[in-house]
Amino acid sequence: MKQSNLKKRIRSLIREMSGEETHRCLDGECVPLSAPECTIDLEFRITDAAADRDSFDTRTDSRSYYNGLLKVLRRKLRKSKKMQLQNLVDPLL
């Protein structure tokens, strides 16, 4: 295993053991919810899901599905931004 891959794996295991909530990005990498990469990925997913949702007629099952998905993604984005703000205020925690 290459050294860079080994470092990524070790960081991943440390995050899992610390109990910190993680997010799986579109590229498959798991990042902490407090990481800027998480926010960027969530914003991209929200934009993409909203565009897909808007392509459906109102009051359809597909549109309802996307509304639910958007609700969950937005909640996760708010939590991610809150954690990032806390890290800026109290970087030692």
N, C-alpha and C positions, 0 to 999 in steps of 0.2 A: 504494500500500500504506500502511495506517495505521501510525503510529509504533509502536504497541504490537506490531503484527504483525511489523514490521521488526525490533524488538528481540528478539522471540522467535526469529525466523529466524536472526538473527546469533548469538544464544546457542547455538542448535542447531548451527550450523556450527562454532562454536568447540569445542563438546563433541565433535563428530565428528572434528575435526582433532587434538584433544588425545589421542584414543585412549581416553577414559574410556568404560567400559561404560554403556550406556543401557538403559532399560526403557520400553516403550510402554504407557502407561496405557489403561484402557478408553475414555477420552474421545479417544484418538488422539494425545495429547501425549507426546513423548519426554522423559523426565527422567533425570538421572544415577541410577545404581544407589544412590548414597549419599544421595539426597534422601529426606526424610520422606514425600513423596507416593508414592514407589515402595513403601515399606513398607506404607503404608495400602492401596494398590491390591493388593499381593500378599496381604495379610491378607484383603481382601474376596474375592479370587479363590479363595483356599484355602477359606474358609467356604462359598462358593457351590459349589465343586467337591465338597466333602465332603458337602454336602446332596444333590447330584445322585447321588453315588456310593452313598449310603445308601439311595436309592430302588430300587436294583437288588438282585436276589437274589445270594447269594454264589456264587462260581465261575462268573460269566458274563463274556463278553468285555467288555461295557460296564463292569463293575465293575473289571476288570483295567486297562482303559484309564484310568479315573479314578484308580486307585491310582498308575499311572505318572505321570500329570499332576500329582498331588499331590506325588509325590516330587520332581519337577523344581521345582515352585513353592516347596516348603519349602526346597530347597537354595538357590534364588535369594534367598529371604527371609533365610536365615541369612547369606548373603554380604552382602546389603544392610545388615543390622543390624551386621555386623562392620565394614563400611566407615563407617557412621555413627558407631560407637564410636571408630574410629581418627580420624575428623575431629574428634571432641570432645576427644580426647587431644592430637592434633597438628594443630591447625587450619591450620598453614602448609603442610602437605604436600598 
